[in-house]
Amino acid sequence: MRQHVNPLGKNFLRSFPIPALEEIFENPRLPLHLDIGCAAGDFLFDLAISSTNWNYLGIEIREKLVVNANLKITKLEKKNLFYAYGNASNIFDHSKKNILNFTNSISFYFPDPWFKKKHYKRRVIQPKLINTLSNSLKRGSLIFIKTDVRELYDYMEFTITEDKSFKKLPYSDFLYSDSFNPYKTQTPREKYVKSNELMIFESIYRKI
Ligand SMILES: C[S@@+](CC[C@H](N)C(=O)[O-])C[C@H]1O[C@@H](n2cnc3c(N)ncnc32)[C@H](O)[C@@H]1O
């Protein structure tokens, strides 16, 4: 399976609407967390088991990973997890009911760095997506970012804070116990980065 796909490639600009929350979750009224670029979905699977008072929705551009991940969710006791196939850059434009109105938090954890300047436009965090989030998220919703690439962190930080409706939170004050990730579960990439003693750059932003 290809490790990186060009999200601007013709095949990946198609999008499939995210189904209505009532169709995918047992209790659609629970707080909702979105994980963008969830890969094989292991992070959300662990979260869905440990935090049954949240709903989790992963969005991933590689279809095969999404199909396989959705086969696993039948093993869960509670129906609080779903994986959607699509390109985060345009998936929200195609979803009938704007899912972002019901979203409490979003994570962009270890997105593809696309190191060359001419490829920056392939990065998942783009001004257009941040503008969509800014127009549709409720006040108080949170965006979480993490990466081991300093230059990518600076780029994401700049793109998010250029939009004046997102305010960076003082990281040390943040209480994870009340968030979508109360036990600080790690993504596969985060486990790898930590085991290699590499640096992690992270921030949290609140919609004001
Ligand atoms: C480096 S992996 C990180 C996976 C996981 N978040 C982690 O921390 O282990 C980045 C993932 O984002 C996905 N991706 C890249 N661009 C995307 C886009 N525009 N929309 C949705 N997923 C995307 C890739 O296919 C890949 O699975």
PDBQT file of the ligand as one rigid body, heavy atoms in Angstrom, charges set to zero:
ROOT
HETATM    1  C1  LIG A 301       1.962  10.244   8.782  1.00  0.00    +0.000 C 
HETATM    2  S1  LIG A 301       0.370   9.554   8.818  1.00  0.00    +0.000 S 
HETATM    3  C2  LIG A 301      -0.053   9.802  10.539  1.00  0.00    +0.000 C 
HETATM    4  C3  LIG A 301      -1.049   8.810  11.038  1.00  0.00    +0.000 C 
HETATM    5  C4  LIG A 301      -1.537   9.009  12.482  1.00  0.00    +0.000 C 
HETATM    6  N1  LIG A 301      -2.210  10.271  12.656  1.00  0.00    +0.000 N 
HETATM    7  C5  LIG A 301      -0.442   8.868  13.490  1.00  0.00    +0.000 C 
HETATM    8  O1  LIG A 301      -0.137   9.847  14.206  1.00  0.00    +0.000 OA
HETATM    9  O2  LIG A 301       0.120   7.763  13.619  1.00  0.00    +0.000 OA
HETATM   10  C6  LIG A 301      -0.650  10.761   7.991  1.00  0.00    +0.000 C 
HETATM   11  C7  LIG A 301      -1.982  10.198   7.505  1.00  0.00    +0.000 C 
HETATM   12  O3  LIG A 301      -2.783  11.244   6.941  1.00  0.00    +0.000 OA
HETATM   13  C8  LIG A 301      -3.430  10.771   5.761  1.00  0.00    +0.000 C 
HETATM   14  N2  LIG A 301      -3.771  11.941   4.929  1.00  0.00    +0.000 N 
HETATM   15  C9  LIG A 301      -2.907  12.718   4.237  1.00  0.00    +0.000 A 
HETATM   16  N3  LIG A 301      -3.563  13.730   3.612  1.00  0.00    +0.000 NA
HETATM   17  C10 LIG A 301      -4.872  13.581   3.939  1.00  0.00    +0.000 A 
HETATM   18  C11 LIG A 301      -6.076  14.301   3.590  1.00  0.00    +0.000 A 
HETATM   19  N4  LIG A 301      -6.023  15.386   2.805  1.00  0.00    +0.000 N 
HETATM   20  N5  LIG A 301      -7.248  13.870   4.089  1.00  0.00    +0.000 NA
HETATM   21  C12 LIG A 301      -7.301  12.773   4.889  1.00  0.00    +0.000 A 
HETATM   22  N6  LIG A 301      -6.207  12.049   5.253  1.00  0.00    +0.000 NA
HETATM   23  C13 LIG A 301      -5.012  12.444   4.788  1.00  0.00    +0.000 A 
HETATM   24  C14 LIG A 301      -2.385   9.853   5.152  1.00  0.00    +0.000 C 
HETATM   25  O4  LIG A 301      -2.925   8.951   4.216  1.00  0.00    +0.000 OA
HETATM   26  C15 LIG A 301      -1.823   9.156   6.410  1.00  0.00    +0.000 C 
HETATM   27  O5  LIG A 301      -2.556   8.001   6.742  1.00  0.00    +0.000 OA
ENDROOT
TORSDOF 0
